[in-house]
């Protein structure tokens, strides 16, 4: 019976480990469902090859979590199988084998019900999330994924040169938001950093802008020079952004 108890202990620890790993992966920016699937896949050693798996292995913090899961999973599965075999080999007779089999089925059923319980999931999730935030530094978001940088959008650094269309104007004057461009931050020539700059912030030659937007538009913005040609390029970019927004509104209304 000790071997059977050991089996239950191994299974409980396995469930806890995969739950901790799931929460840890969600703290790096993965959705809960993706994190749960990847945690169970790594712990069981299945190793599905999907685009989601590529997002995991390309992220340093997620990769360390997965490697630890693979190590613990190999040890846990071997221990569970060994405990299961010993439990039935040490039985005194057929009656005890049947009894242990019944205990095994009931115990595993109870653990399965607990693992599927929404209340247990929410409670454990809150506790584990609090503990990880309190004693670890796993809050490392994958901003490339969050900002959809795998699509048509990019975050780039742009050094402002004298004679650029951007130079000498405030963000309110530039109206970059109307083009679909967001200025996330500005690093001044003297090293001063301005995060989430407001409309009154002036763009100066030598500034490094951190901007987010469509890749093609950002490339055009980097080439845009001061003068009427730059103003016309801005107006065309605004019209293009209006067409994109109108198309998105239409698609959203059709999907309702």
N, C-alpha and C positions, 0 to 999 in steps of 0.2 A: 504493500500500500504506500510505502514511502516513495517508491518510484513514481506512482501515480500522482502523488502530491507534488513531486518535483516537476512532473509534466505540466500540471496546472500552473505552477509558479513560472515556468518557462513561457507558457502561453500568455499569462497575464503580463509578464515583463515585455514580451514581444508586442502586445497591444499598446502598452504604455510607450514603448520606444517609438513605434510608428506614429503614435499620436503626437508625441513631442516633436518628431521630425516634421510632421505635417504642419504644425503651428510654426516651427522654425522656418520652413520653406515659404509659408505665407508672409512671414515678416520680411522676406527678400523680394516680395512683389508678385509672387505667383497667386493665382486664384486658389480657393480652398479645394475645389474638385481636382484641379491639376496637381496640387501639392499632395493630396491624399493618394492619388494614383501613383505618382512618382515615388513616394515614400514606401508604399506597399510593394511596388515593383522592385525597388532596390533591395528592400529587406528580404524579399523572397528569392532574389537572384534571377528573376525572370528577364529583366533587361530589354523591355520593348524599345525598338528603334522608331521614334516618332519625332516630329518637329518640336514637341514639348520637351522631349528628352534632350534635344540639342540646346534648348534654352537653359536647361539645367547644367549640362556639362560645360557650357561656355561661360558660366557665371562662377567666379572663384569661391564664394561663400556656399552656394548651393552644391558645388562639386565636393567640398569638404563634408557637408552633411550627408551626401549620397555615399561617399567613400566609407564613412563611419557606419552608415546603415548596412552596407554590403558586408563589412567585417562582422558586425554584431549579428546580422542575419545568418551568416554561415555558421557561426558558433551556436546560435539559438536553435536553428533547425536540426543540427546534428545532435544537440542535447535533448531536444524534444523526441526525436526518433529513438535515441538510446534509452531514454526514460520509459517510453512506450513499450519497447521490447522487453526491458527488464521487468516492467510491471506484470506482464503476462507470463514471462518465463518463471517468475518466482511464485506464481500461484500454486496453492496446494492441490487443487483438483478442479474438475469442470465447474462445480458450483461456485467456487471463488472466482474463476475466470468470468463466469456470467455476471457475478456481482460487480467485479471491477469494470467489465464492459458497460454495465448499466450506469455505474458512477461516472465513467468516462463520457458517456453520451449525455447524461444530465448536466455534468459540469461544463462540457464544451458548449452545450445548448445555452446554459445560463450566461457563459462568457460571450457567446455570439449575440444574445439578446442585449446584454449590457453594451457591447460594442456598437450595436445598431440603434441604441436608445438616443433620441435627440436631446433629452435632458442631460444624460451623461456626457454626450458630445459637447454641448454648450458649456456645461460646468467645467469639465476638464480643459476645454479650450481656453476659457477665461483664466483658469489657474495657471496653466502652462504658459500662456501668453504673458501673464504678469510676471511669472518667474523668469522667463527668458529676457524680458525687457529690463527686469531688475538686476539680473546677474550676468547678462551677456551683452554683446554688441552686435546682434544679428539684424538690426534694423537697417539693412543695406538694400535699398530698392534697386531694381533693374530699370533705370530710367529710360534706357533704349526701348524696353518693352512698354513701359507706362506711357511714353510719348509717341508710340507707334513709329519709331525711327526705322523700322524695317520696311515701311511703306514709302510714300512719297515725301515724307516729312523728315527734316534734319534739324540738328542743333549745330551751329557753326560759330566760330570766332571770326570777327571781321575787324581788321585794323583800319581806322579812318584816316585817310590821307588828305592833305590840303587839296582843295579843288573837287573833292567828292561831293555828291549831291547831299549827303548826310551832314557834312561839316558846317558848324556854325548855326545850327538850327536846334530848336527844342523838339522833344518828342511830340508835343502838341502840334507844332508846325508841320512835322513830317507826316503825321497821320498814318503811321505804318500799320496800325491795327486794321485800317480800312483795306489794306492790301492782304491781310491775313498773316502779318508778321508780328511776332511778339518779341520785345527786347527784354530778355530775362535778367540781364545784368550788364554793368559797364565797369571796366577796369581803366582808371585814369592812368595817364602817363607816369605819374608819380607813385603809382602802386595802390592808390585808394580804390576801393571796390564799392560800387553802388548796386545793391540788390533790389530787384523789382522797382526800377526807376519810374518816377511819376512824369506827368506831362510837362512840368516846368524844367525838367532836367535837360541841360544843353549838351549836344554832342560836339566834342572838340577834336581837332586834328591830333592824332596820337592816341586817342581812346581805342580800347579794344571792346567791341560789342559782342555779347553772347546773345544770339538771336535764334528764334525758332520759327520755322515755316516750311513751305514747300521748297524742295531742293532747287528746282529750276528758277524760282523767283529769287531765292537767296543768291544764286549765282549771278543773276541779272543785277541785283542790288549791289553786289560787290563791284560791278563794272560801271555803275551809274555815276555820271559826272554832273557837276552843277551846271545850271543853265536851263534854257527852254527844252532841250532834249531830255534832260533828267526829269523835268516836270511832266512831259508827255509820257515818259515811261511809267511814272507814278500813276498818272490818270488811267493808263491802259491796264496796269496791275489792279487798280481799284475796280475797274469794270469787269475784269476777269474774276476777281474774288466775288463780286456780286452775282455773276453767273453761276459760280460754284455753290454759293449759299442758296440760290434759288433752286438749283438742281437738288441739293440736299433736302430743302424744305419739301419739294415735290416727292422725293423718294420716301421721306418720313411720313408724309400724309398718306401715301399709297400703302405703306406697311401697317397702318393702324387698322 
